Amino acid sequence: MGYGHQRTAFSLRHLGEVINANDYDGIPEKDRRMWNQLKSGYELISRIKGIPIAGDIAFSLFDLFQRVPKFYPKRDLSRPSLALRLYSYMMRRGFGKDLISRLKEKPLPIISTFFVPAFMAEHFEYPEEIYCVICDADISRTWAPLRPKSSKIKYFAPNQRVVERLKLYGVREENIFLTGYPLPVENIGSERMEILKEDMRNRLVNLDPRGKYMEKYGDLVFDKLGNLPERSDHPLTILFSVGGAGAQKEIGAAILKKLCPMIRRGEIRVILSAGIRRWVMEYFLNCIKKLKLEDLMGNYIDIIYEERIEDYFERFNSALRKTDILWTKPSELSFYSALGIPIIASPPIGSHEESNLRWLVKSGYGVPQGDLRYIDQWLFDWLDNGYLAEMAMEGFVEVEKLGVFRIRDIVFGL
């Protein structure tokens, strides 16, 4: 489906073949149409959400299908949602049968990063293990099966809240594994995290220019990372990422406009992630031309755009190694705070992203964006006071970073 589910699968590609349930070779046309309707509906609603009043009303109605209920008081939340009943109806009419029939020809454990393929596998009696990776900090009832008590689906949870939420939805405890979110191995290294630690050392130098954080927590930094270099191996770098529907691209334009003087002076580098949306890439290019910043392309300004989503993820992960601040809506990228990258969160789109934002802020790994008219003021206040360095270390120390390895060990019994 969207970037979140595919990005999660990309991090697990070393464990086996990645199959897109909505776009595999030989997919029946009726299944393709159903997937496209699900996807296009969400993307349309995401894009129109910014329209005053009408957009908010339309999205609120849509969001009822993915609403995350209040956690307290703890209670039985196992009653199936309307969305779950709809998916069940679609599968009874054959949605997903072709995919699962093909997989049955050589049955291997399935790791699904979206709940619908996992439900398909169970509905059509897939004989092997069925695993489902959750990519949000809290989840709606839709993630759990129609009949959770009798389900064989096993879940990989990114945090303790999701573990507890699955129990409230009726999933058996033995089917829940707290693994952490699967971050890309190319940004971590081995289980010793040698790549991540090296990147983190250079990042902290940029995030604490006045040494305010090191003055208080230098011992912690030395214990976790050793000595920091005198200078970072890259300029202060912000990576702004739009969502899969291309929503919030205007924030990227505002970042360029307000930080333009610092970009010209070589004090800051801005990377704009357009994903696989050519029209978003062209929008960013037009912004750069209007600001007469074309001569800085490739040095202090860059755009990440690829036609193939796999190439996009590869470039994105590579860019993260020299990224100091990740500015994004609170999607699955919230878990990238574990890489020691503070998150500046643009407005959430949907209940699940509101939950992710609460998790980021409550845990100290991220912060909502400030007034876009004054980016050049609040951003550098945060830097000068060591706030972003503190968020980076909070995420690096506290968030589980080895999810890929934990998932591998469970699936293959290592």
Residue pairs with C-beta under 8 A, 6 or more apart in sequence:
1 22
1 35
1 38
1 39
1 42
1 114
1 116
2 39
2 42
2 43
2 243
2 244
2 245
3 243
3 244
3 275
3 309
3 331
3 332
4 135
4 136
4 244
4 331
4 332
5 113
5 114
5 135
6 20
6 113
6 309
6 313
7 135
7 313
7 332
7 333
8 113
8 133
8 135
8 181
8 182
8 332
9 18
9 111
9 113
10 18
10 184
10 310
10 313
11 182
11 183
11 184
11 185
11 404
12 18
12 111
12 113
12 133
12 182
12 404
12 407
14 185
14 404
15 111
15 407
15 408
15 411
15 412
16 108
16 111
19 99
21 35
21 96
21 99
21 112
21 114
21 116
21 117
21 120
22 31
22 32
22 35
22 36
22 39
23 32
23 35
24 99
24 102
26 98
26 102
27 98
27 99
28 98
30 94
30 95
31 95
31 96
31 98
31 99
34 90
34 95
41 62
42 62
42 245
43 244
43 245
43 246
44 245
45 58
45 59
45 62
46 59
46 243
46 245
46 247
46 349
46 350
47 245
47 246
47 247
48 54
48 55
48 58
48 59
49 55
49 56
49 58
49 59
49 247
49 349
50 247
50 248
59 349
59 350
63 350
63 351
64 82
65 81
65 82
65 83
65 142
66 83
66 140
66 142
66 350
66 351
66 352
67 140
67 351
68 138
68 139
68 140
68 351
68 352
68 354
68 355
69 77
69 140
69 141
71 138
71 161
71 164
71 165
71 168
74 164
74 168
75 168
76 168
76 170
77 141
77 168
77 169
77 170
78 144
78 148
78 149
78 168
78 169
78 170
79 141
80 88
80 141
80 146
81 140
81 141
81 142
83 140
83 142
84 141
84 142
84 145
84 146
85 146
87 95
87 116
87 119
87 142
88 119
88 123
88 146
91 97
91 119
91 120
91 123
91 124
92 123
95 120
96 116
96 117
96 119
96 120
96 123
96 124
97 120
97 124
99 117
99 120
100 120
100 121
100 123
100 124
100 126
101 124
103 110
103 121
103 126
104 126
104 127
107 126
107 127
107 128
108 128
109 128
109 129
109 130
109 131
109 411
110 117
110 118
110 121
110 126
110 128
110 129
110 130
110 131
111 131
111 132
111 133
111 156
111 407
111 411
112 118
112 121
112 130
112 131
112 132
112 133
113 132
113 133
113 135
115 132
115 142
115 143
118 130
118 131
118 132
118 153
119 145
119 146
119 153
121 130
121 153
122 130
122 145
122 151
122 152
122 153
129 152
129 154
129 411
130 152
130 153
130 154
131 153
131 154
131 155
131 156
131 407
131 410
131 411
132 143
132 153
132 154
132 155
132 156
133 155
133 156
133 182
133 407
134 143
134 155
134 156
134 157
134 158
134 162
135 158
135 181
135 332
135 335
136 158
136 162
136 332
136 352
136 353
136 355
136 356
137 158
137 159
137 161
137 162
137 334
137 335
137 355
137 356
137 358
137 359
137 360
138 161
138 162
138 165
138 352
138 355
138 356
138 358
138 359
139 162
139 165
139 166
139 352
139 355
140 351
140 352
141 169
143 155
143 166
143 169
144 151
144 166
144 169
144 170
144 171
145 151
145 153
145 171
148 169
148 170
148 171
148 172
149 170
149 172
151 171
151 172
151 175
152 175
153 171
153 175
154 175
154 176
154 177
155 162
155 166
155 171
155 175
155 176
155 177
156 177
156 179
156 182
156 403
156 406
156 407
156 410
157 163
157 166
157 176
157 177
157 178
157 179
158 179
158 180
158 181
158 335
158 400
158 403
159 178
159 180
159 359
159 400
160 178
161 359
163 176
163 178
166 176
167 173
167 176
177 406
177 410
179 400
179 403
179 406
179 407
179 410
180 335
180 338
180 399
180 400
180 401
180 402
180 403
180 406
181 332
181 335
181 338
181 400
181 403
182 403
182 404
182 407
183 335
183 336
183 338
183 339
183 401
183 403
183 404
184 313
184 317
184 404
185 404
186 195
186 317
186 318
187 195
187 196
187 199
187 317
187 320
187 321
187 339
188 195
188 196
188 339
188 401
188 402
188 404
189 195
189 196
191 402
191 405
193 401
193 402
195 321
196 339
196 340
196 396
196 401
197 224
197 225
197 226
199 321
199 322
199 339
199 340
200 225
200 339
200 340
200 392
200 396
201 225
201 226
201 227
201 228
201 229
202 229
202 232
202 233
202 234
202 322
203 232
203 323
203 324
203 340
203 341
203 392
204 213
204 214
204 221
204 225
204 228
204 340
204 389
204 392
204 393
205 228
205 229
205 230
205 231
205 232
206 232
206 234
206 235
206 236
206 237
206 324
207 213
207 324
207 325
207 342
207 383
207 386
207 388
207 389
207 392
208 214
208 383
208 386
208 389
209 236
209 383
209 384
210 384
210 385
210 386
211 386
212 384
212 385
212 386
212 389
213 386
213 389
213 390
213 393
214 221
214 228
214 386
214 389
216 386
217 390
217 393
220 393
220 397
221 228
221 393
224 393
224 396
224 397
233 322
234 269
234 322
235 266
235 267
235 268
235 269
235 300
236 267
236 268
236 269
236 324
236 325
236 383
237 268
237 269
237 270
237 271
237 322
237 323
237 324
237 325
238 255
238 259
238 268
238 269
238 270
238 271
238 323
238 324
238 325
238 326
238 327
239 271
239 273
239 319
239 320
239 323
239 325
239 326
239 327
240 251
240 252
240 255
240 270
240 271
240 272
240 273
240 327
240 328
241 273
241 275
241 316
241 326
241 327
241 328
241 333
242 248
242 249
242 252
242 273
242 274
242 275
242 277
242 280
243 328
243 329
243 331
243 349
244 275
246 275
246 277
246 279
246 280
247 329
247 349
248 329
248 346
248 347
249 274
249 280
249 283
249 284
251 327
251 346
251 369
251 372
252 272
252 284
252 287
253 283
253 284
253 287
254 372
254 375
255 270
255 327
255 375
256 263
256 270
256 272
256 287
256 288
256 291
256 293
256 301
257 287
257 291
258 372
258 373
258 374
258 375
258 376
259 268
259 270
259 375
259 376
259 379
260 291
260 293
261 376
262 268
262 376
263 269
263 270
263 293
263 296
263 300
263 301
264 293
264 296
266 299
266 300
268 300
269 299
269 300
269 301
269 302
270 300
270 301
270 302
271 301
271 302
271 303
271 304
271 319
271 323
272 284
272 301
272 302
272 303
272 304
273 303
273 304
273 316
273 319
274 280
274 281
274 283
274 284
274 303
274 304
274 305
275 304
275 305
275 309
275 312
276 305
276 306
276 307
276 308
276 309
276 312
277 305
278 305
278 307
280 305
281 303
281 305
284 303
285 303
288 294
288 297
288 301
293 301
297 303
302 319
304 312
304 315
304 316
304 319
305 312
306 312
306 315
320 326
320 336
320 339
320 341
323 341
324 341
324 342
324 388
325 341
325 342
325 344
325 388
326 333
326 336
326 337
326 341
326 342
326 343
326 344
327 343
327 344
327 345
327 346
327 369
328 343
328 344
328 345
328 346
329 345
329 346
329 347
329 348
329 349
329 353
330 343
330 345
330 348
330 353
330 354
330 356
330 357
330 360
330 366
331 353
331 356
333 343
334 343
334 345
334 356
334 357
334 359
334 360
334 365
334 366
335 399
336 343
337 343
337 360
337 365
337 366
337 391
337 394
337 395
337 399
338 395
338 396
338 399
338 400
338 401
339 395
339 396
339 401
340 392
340 393
340 395
340 396
341 392
341 395
342 365
342 366
342 367
342 388
342 389
342 391
342 392
342 395
343 360
343 365
343 366
343 367
343 391
343 395
344 366
344 367
344 368
344 369
345 357
345 360
345 361
345 366
345 367
345 368
345 369
346 369
347 368
347 369
348 354
348 356
348 357
357 366
357 368
359 365
360 366
360 367
361 367
361 368
363 394
363 395
363 398
363 399
364 390
364 391
364 394
365 391
365 394
365 395
365 398
365 399
366 391
366 395
367 382
367 387
367 391
370 378
370 379
371 378
382 388
400 406
408 414
